[in-house]
Amino acid sequence: MEPRPSDAPLGLATRLKHLLIGRPRDLQDRSIYHHLSLIAFLAWVGLGADGLSSSAYGPEEAFKTLEEHSYLAFGLAGLMAVTVLIISAAYSRIIEQFPHGGGGYVVATKLLGKGAGVVSGSALLVDYVLTITVSIAAAGDALFSLMPIEWQTWKLPAEVLFIIFLTVLNLRGVRESVITLTPVFLLFVVTHLILIAGGILAHSSQFPATIQHAKTGFSSGLATLGMGGLLLRFIHAYSLGGGTYTGIEAVSNGLAIMREPRVKTAKRTMLYMGTSLAFTASGLLFCYLLWHVSPVEGKTMNAVLTERFVQVVPLGKTFVFLTLVSEGALLVVAAQAGFVDGPRVLANMAVDSWMPRRFAALSDRLTTQNGIILMGLASLAALLYTQGDVGHIVVMYSINVFLTFSLSMLAMLLHSIRAKEPGARSAGHVFLFLVGLLLCVTILVITVMEKFLLGGWVTLVVTGSVIALAFIIHRHYGLVTAKLGMLYSQLTDLPRTNAGSLAEPDPAKPVGAILVAGYGGLGLHTFLNIFRQFPNHFRGVVFVSVGVIDSREFKGEGTVEALSANVEENLKKYVEFSRGQGIPATYRMAIGTDAVAEGE
């Protein structure tokens, strides 16, 4: 098959596609995986931003739940930081155990079974849709905090445009989109470091008064609610601040885009994410308490805090603008994690026949194009359903995240207990996953119970529907595979002739061309049916096959060579079978991302 000449004229639609998402990548370029992979710093930007940006809405939801018992923020800030570090440490261990990635889906499948795996994978798919939705909605809240309240009517249309922009950006390929978004990530880190550190230092003289106020409030709370009542209020606030921890699993799901050595790169990325999120989330919560921040209509609590901060520290309105713009921009970067990891989880499930296999296919830009488009459309639907209400979305979001967290922690806990290899069965690992499991289950159960009627039921229905659909698809593929196996078994006893004397087909005589995939019953039956339907007509056959690079095949350097060798081996089997039936045969092959395009 002759490739299209590089100077052949392109149609208008093709030129427009290349303009929007770039030209096709060269599969023979051995450096291509290097160009698509990320070092730890860029992975922190592309994936860690999902976790770090949750500080824009997680601590706020927790603090608002405390209401008049804001003094409990002391303990809440500490527990929030500890929880981040525990979950981060647990996922670092998961990265070691599963160095090829896959996150919660692979962990649950390998350690708890296929049923648990599909539950975890389905929850992750919905989770990443809502990652995009909540990040864009929170970005809109942050950016529109800078504007007059009457401009709020334009917030939802702006958020819709953000999602469309990110969808197109990701169709170009992950590394390009991450590099594009890096400056805003750095701006967020700098401005929020100044805000938190400066906010604590500026009010350091008020520490004694704040501590005394907390003691007085705690005593008053004991008198009115009792220890049990205060504990319930604390746990309630802790659970509803669960949005703070929602992006931590992104690194383990995104190992496929990490630069080698992957495990080392991923663990360093997890360290960056865990420490930065623990500092930012707990620091903001502490600043809310120190600066007596309370909700204001049309503004986020971070916006209120920043405005009060510049009244004491002379940084001016420019700092407020930069802080909120960087926060909104980082939330847009965080939505990127949904586009990076969501299609990868979808592709993993497609490879395992839980989702349509077209979702494992790669575009000519080597992106999981179908998955990216699905994530974009689904997140748009979720945004329009919730009207961009962050509080509503966070509830839906947290349930799926902590369902996946809980399954992963349970799987690793059981693995640590049962493990026989040296170092895997340690008391430290058992303790880590046991504590992580208790924290995750607590947040999951309380969130479902408290918010079932406020969006929780929608999440459960949607996730349950995805799980049911996955089982239906898996059953369909199982039936097809069984029937193909029956076809192949019928061909094992066919008589063979001596193929050694047969030459290739004579091009001057009628020759049939058969498009085949892997060597098996379907291709063999097609071959036999042709000669049954057209007896004494064809004097030879050409077997044609296209090796398709998809998410299962595209794992790094050497991918194209390995796939090419496998395709050629299967074609040689077909040729041998044909010659064994007395029919001259040869083969032709190509490698690409689209079987139809390459077949032409």
Helices and strands as residue ranges (DSSP letters): H 12-21, H 32-36, H 40-43, I 44-48, H 49-53, G 54-56, H 58-66, G 70-72, H 73-97, H 103-112, H 114-144, G 149-154, H 155-171, H 174-202, G 204-206, H 207-240, G 242-245, H 250-253, G 255-257, H 262-290, H 301-312, H 316-351, G 357-360, H 369-386, H 390-418, H 427-451, G 452-454, H 456-489, G 499-501, E 512-515, H 521-533, E 541-548, H 559-580, E 585-592, H 595-599
